[in-house]
Amino acid sequence: MIKHVVLWRVRGTSADERREHAETVRSALHGLRGKIPGMSSLEVGLGAGGDEQLADVCVISTHDDWEALKAYQVHPAHVEAARVIAEARIERRVLDFEVE
């Protein structure tokens, strides 16, 4: 099983603006549920806010294997979600690892 972890910081000059963009990202990610073969779980969390060092949004998804993760990355539903997220984000960090 492969875990895919992504953290984003989103645009906005106020906490309200950042929260609005974070909600947009969350909605785009929730739209992936049940649409991508080989993706067995998807969790989305929003940061509590306040600290500029923290991420605003985190997604943790699990995939059957490395090939399933590659298929997820090019799946049309993911490509569309990534387009929406790119408009809202200012920073992105990714970590993919195999669970033993």
Rosetta blueprint (number, residue, H / E / L):
1 M L
2 I E
3 K E
4 H E
5 V E
6 V E
7 L E
8 W E
9 R E
10 V E
11 R L
12 G L
13 T L
14 S L
15 A H
16 D H
17 E H
18 R H
19 R H
20 E H
21 H H
22 A H
23 E H
24 T H
25 V H
26 R H
27 S H
28 A H
29 L H
30 H H
31 G L
32 L L
33 R L
34 G L
35 K L
36 I L
37 P L
38 G L
39 M E
40 S E
41 S E
42 L E
43 E E
44 V E
45 G E
46 L E
47 G L
48 A L
49 G L
50 G L
51 D L
52 E L
53 Q L
54 L L
55 A L
56 D L
57 V E
58 C E
59 V E
60 I E
61 S E
62 T E
63 H E
64 D L
65 D L
66 W H
67 E H
68 A H
69 L H
70 K H
71 A H
72 Y H
73 Q H
74 V H
75 H L
76 P H
77 A H
78 H H
79 V H
80 E H
81 A H
82 A H
83 R H
84 V H
85 I H
86 A H
87 E H
88 A H
89 R E
90 I E
91 E E
92 R E
93 R E
94 V E
95 L E
96 D E
97 F E
98 E E
99 V L
100 E L
